[in-house]
Amino acid sequence: MDIENTLEIAASADVVWALTLDVERWPELTPTMTSVKRRDDGPLGPGSTARIEQPGMPPAVWTVTDVVPERLFAWQTKLGPVTVRAVHQIDATDGGCRNTLKVDLIGFGSGVLRTIGGRRLVKAITTENLGFKRAAEAAAASGD
């Protein structure tokens, strides 16, 4: 994996999983997302798409590639010739769960993109993971 952030969350894996699949709610969790709009209906699964707007980035359509219930969610988009693949992995622990966010940059130009935008990506996924942690722990504390 190119870029990765892992946090321990004092909430069950199912709470974090529910937040993960509720992609249209992500802008409430993190300032790194301005808008997330599903482009289809039904459960989020392989082939599902969403249009994401992020500060300082052109809007992008992300396509779900993998879903392992309560464990893993992955999707990808193209940024020029580079495929950007994002993975959300949840591992249950005794005290809650471990949430890992990963971003892979794949293809021609990925090394240049990582050099230019790597620090920004690290900051973004760290911020996103902290947003998931805050929301999940608040939901667990309130019993939601």
Helices and strands as residue ranges (DSSP letters): E 3-9, H 13-21, G 23-25, H 26-29, E 35-38, E 49-53, E 60-68, E 72-79, E 82-93, E 96-106, H 110-142
